[in-house]
Amino acid sequence: MTETWPSEGDGIMRLPSGRLVRGRGLRKPLPAGPRPEFGVYLLGRQPPATDWEASWIRWPDFRLPADPRQARALLEQAWTRAATERVEIACGGGRGRTGTALACLAVLDGVPAEDAVAYVRDHYHRGAVETPWQRRYVLRF
């Protein structure tokens, strides 16, 4: 078993179960400290290769995932792996798409869908989940 993220740190969000997930913006430098073991990257085009296992969800900026089934499967995998591994969710800026995905992880963790956006805004970034359709996506997740 590998250690998960430190409980305090840039972009670390604690889910109600105690799982820790890091959200971040890829336009910023990689934070100091441990590296992810699994990353889910939410971009309109394929991200550069990483030194850790990573998956890509085609998800253009300010939009929704191109393939909702693939997005759900990868977010479920991220949630499961966050119990024992360092999981990172990231998009370009680290707020809209990342916040939406983190809200979906909160739903998987037992947060009611109607409360998940507020949860992420309280525990990750107050500007997370930027568009009305991203909020609806979380409600329907």
N, C-alpha and C positions, 0 to 999 in steps of 0.2 A: 504494500500500500504506500502510495506517495502522499506527501503532505499537501494540503490545499494551500490557498493563499493566506498570508498573514491577515489577521482580522481588521487591521487598519492599513490603509494604503490608498494610493491614487486609483479611483474608479472601482474599488471593491464594494460590492453590494452583498449584504447578508440576507438570505431568504429566510422565511419563518422557520424552516426546518433546520437552519444553521448552515446550510450549504453556502459557500462563498463563490461568487462569480465576479470576474473583472470585466467591466465595460471600458472601452476607450475609443478615441478617435485615431485613425491610422495616419492622419496628417501630422500628428505630433510624434515626437521621438518615443521609442519604446521606454517605458518607465524602468528605473533602476530596480534591482532585486530579482527575485526568481522569475523565470520565463514560463509562459504557458506550456502545458502539456497537450492541450487541445484547444484549437481556436475555430470559431465560426465567424466568417467574414461576409459582411452584407454589403455588396458593391454591385454597380452596374456592369462592371467588367471583372474578369478574373484577377485576383490579387497576386502580388509577387509571391514566390515561394518563401516558406518559413523553415526554421530549424526544428519545428515541432509539427505534430500532426495537425492538419487543418482541413476544413471544408469550406466551400464557397456556396453562398446562396445568391443567385442573381437577383439583386434588389436595388433598382435605380434610386437615386437620391430623391427624397420627398414622396416616394411611391410605396408600393407593396411588393412582396416577393412575386417573382414571375411564375414560380411553381409552388403554390401553397402546400401541397402534399410533401414536397421535398423539404420545405421550410419547417413544417411541423415535425417531420422525422428527425431532422438535424437538431432542432431545439429540444426535442425529447431526449436525444442522445446527449446533448450538452448538459441538460438537467441531471440525467442519470450519472454521468461522469463527474459532475461537480461534487458529488458525495465523497469522492476519494482522490480527485485530480484537480489540478489548476486549469480551469476553463476560462477562456476569454471570448467575449462577444465584441465585435468591433465593426464600425463603418468609417466613412471618411471623417466626419466631425465628432462622432461619439455620442450624439444626442437623439436624433429622430429615429433612425432605423435601429440603432443599438438600444435605445430606450424602449422601443416597441418590442424588440426581441426579449429584453429583460422583463418587460411586463408579461409576456407570454410565459417565461420561465416562472414568474411569480404565480401565474394561474396554475401551472403544472404543480407548483409547490403548495397549492391549497388556498391562495388568495382569491376571493371572489372576483370574477372578471370585471365587474363594475367598480372594484376598488384597486385593481392592479396598476393603472396609470398613476393614481395618487401614491400608491406604495413606492413605485419607482421614483417618482418625483421627490418623495420624502427621504428615500434611502440611497439614491444614486445621483440624480441631477435634477434640479427644479425645472429645467427646460426640456426634460426628456419627453419623447412622443410629441412630435411637432405638428402633425396635421390631423384634421377630423377623420380622414379615412384610416390613419394609423390607429387612432383611438377605437374606431369601429372594428378594425381587425382584431384588436385585443379582446373586445367584447364578444366577438364571434369565435375566438380561438377555443 
